[in-house]
Amino acid sequence: MKDAQKPDHVSLNTLIGRLREGRFVIPDFQREFEWKPWDIRELMRSIFLDYYIGSLLLWKGKTENFKALSCEAIYGFDGNGRNEYIVLDGQQRLTALYYAFLAPDVPLPSRSTRAIYFVRVDKFMKEEYDEAFDYDWLSKRVAKILKDRETQFAEHIFPLSIVGAGGWELPNWVQQYEQYWRKAAESASGEEAIQEAQRHADNAKEFGEHLRGITDQYQVSYIELDQELELDKVCDIFTQINSRGVRLDVFDLINALLTPKGVQLKHMWRDAQARLEFVDTEKMNVYILQVMSILRQAYCSPKYLYFLMPGQEKQVRDPDGTRRKEILVSDIKEFTTAWNEAVIALERAIKMLRHPQEFGAVSSTYLPYVSILPVFAAIQAYVKTRPAGLQLDAQRKIRHWYWASVFTNRYSGSVESTSARDYLDVKAWLEDDAGEPALIQEFKTRFRTMELRREIKRGTSVYNGVYNLLIIQGARDWITGNIPQHDDLDDHHIVPSSWGSKHLKGNIVHTILNRTPLTGDTNRKVIADKLPNAYLPELIKQNGEKAVHAIMESHFISPAALAILLRDPFTPDDFEAFITERQRTIQDAIENLLVKERLDLPPNLRELDANVEAIELKLRDNVAVALNGTTEALPPHILQKIEERIQRAAKKNAALDIERYQTLQGKLEYCDLRELQEIITGKTSWPNFQARFANKETLFGKFDQLAELRNGIRHSRTVDEVTRKEGEAAIIWFKQVLEK
């Protein structure tokens, strides 16, 4: 009998070489490359930690089979390949390997930019594996780093494309990296700096040895089907492989390990289940373990859950490089206590998320992320251990992090590593305002680019996030004027879906921009399938335009959007105009309530805060014009502070447009109110402003009043009547002066 199957294995180096030569091709019936950037990162992590990544199924090809199956090169391969193997199982893994190690000049699917993969060597050597493997989008800064070995060495960045380059690239890089830190140790002054440089040099050598071990000895298993095997049999094998799959449940594994120790984890889960049933997920039992793990060791991937076992030793590497062992959970009693604390933390977190004035997820259907629960619960549990006086500011920061996560789709990918990173980042931010996570700046720069019109599926993060904001906003029922009970909410089409199916292309009628919460009775019995221009005029006639405007604005429907809805006839162009206007209104609300954090303010102070900000913006514009755009005209100590703030922001946000912040207008964005006052009233610059502001002493007084109001609002202090009235007077004064 002919040997139709040949089990074998190949080293990582050899596999990368075959990928570089284009030996693997993908048959047409395979799905496209679908992995997300974080999936590729996790594969790299598995390889570097010497984990098994599964077996490949390859068919030794020949010309007629390549043609019969319409085979194509792996995604990103450019050139004439030495076609040898048809990939039947393992396409996603092989393509991920090609993309990370060979770094083709193509963006990832559904992305506009290339992703560059690298290892943070300092994190890797400290065994902080969830943070050691990362990727970044190709920007001017990243492109510069890729060309600059000195920067790579200084910042401990190892581009994975070095492995794929072949030849002497890898040994040269490792040798130069070690030499860089040996020289740094020789030139360093101070015992601490010398020791640190020597430790980096030793780590460089050790990392190089690990690299050689991984590239030469890491084995990827595969099964090679004989090229003479009939096509129908090969297709049958492929079908059988892709129709099976066994879910590996880490909870069941931990339960099995705990049973001999006398812990019935499944029974403990049954007792807790009813308290957490609001959230519809099969993973809640694992989430409890993850909360325990995050609180004990910050990490929560399956590997780390194992260290929750009572008495289990965990090897820890300290910052100085020494290794020690520690036990996270000493005995069964401590495990049970930690479990109960995690259940309580999740229960409280769920209550907070579903609260209509807090996070607005009044139904599990509208929870933006189920997967964010473990880290959200863990952060909330940590905050409860902090002094009472610090908890107000802590909750403000948590809200900002949460909404930033929702509207950047942060928890749609590699959840465990993201949870670990966020827990550590938010904790650091709670301890120090300067530790603001990069996510916050990313949210500020990205929310305006969100295409809300594409959010047509209930359950996605952004769709549900907008719906939650409508609940928090107190969206009132259009007919009764009441805020609907949360068990009587309909996700209503403003322009009926029946009209949309006849007049609009695609599924655009289902966009969140055309949805809003109303009572079931209003939705089904009053509005039904009518266009707004059929029922809103009667509503306005009976209740008055002012009352209807107020109700509509609680749904982020501006007077301009309402006017569009009233058009008769109502056309597809009118629908487009309506959703465009509503997108603008919702994005303004996101900026006002979330980015600028006015959600935390009482409604009567939100408008005042916005007015103070408007004055600051006008003052910046006035300074930029008066100083003729010359940055040298700024006082040196203020310019230095601004430059430091811009540099900190650039480190946190790779997408920051540094060129913009070389201009005076850009620099003034990082200038606070008191610094604007100092610029305007300074000896050398006052002549540029005297004609407008006339009296310097009066200007000082108005700045004091404005600053007192702003500080009271933004630092959650009570704004008394005198402060408010004086602040309002200062706002009016500045408006009049700046509009001259």
Secondary structure, DSSP 8 states (H G I E B T S, - for coil): ----EEEEEEEHHHHHHHHHTT-EEE-TTS------HHHHHHHHHHHHTT-----EEEEE--HHHHHHTT-EE-TT--S-----EEEEE-HHHHHHHHHHHH--SS--TT-SS-EEEEEEHHHHHTT-HHHHEEEEE--HHHHHHHH-HHHHHHHTEEETHHHHH-TTHHHHHHHHHHHHHHHHHHH--SHHHHHHHHHHHHHHHHHHHHHHHHHHH-EEEEEEE-TTS-HHHHHHHHHHHHT------HHHHHHHHHGGGT--HHHHHHHHHGGGTTS--TTHHHHHHHHHHHHHHS--SHHHHGGGSTT-EEEEE-TTS-EEEEES--SHHHHHHHHHHHHHHHHHHHHHHH-TTTT---SGGG-S-STTHHHHHHHHHHHTTS-GGGHHHHHHHHHHHHHHHHHTTGGGS-HHHHHHHHHHHHHHHHH-GGG--HHHHHHHHHGGG--GGG--STTSHHHHHHHHHHHHHT---TTT-S---TTSEEEEESS-HHHHHHHSSTTGGGSGGGEEEEEHHIIIIIITT--HHHHHHHHHHHH-HHHHHHHHHTTT--HHHHHHHT-SS--HHHHHHHHHHHHHHHHHHIIIIIIS-GGGS-HHHHHHHHHHHHHHHHHHHHHHHHTTT-GGGS-HHHHHHHHHHHHHHHHH-TT--GGGGGSHHHHHTT--HHHHHHHHHSTTTHHHHHHHH--HHHHHHHHHHHHHHHHHHHTT----HHHHHHHHHHHHHHHHHHT-
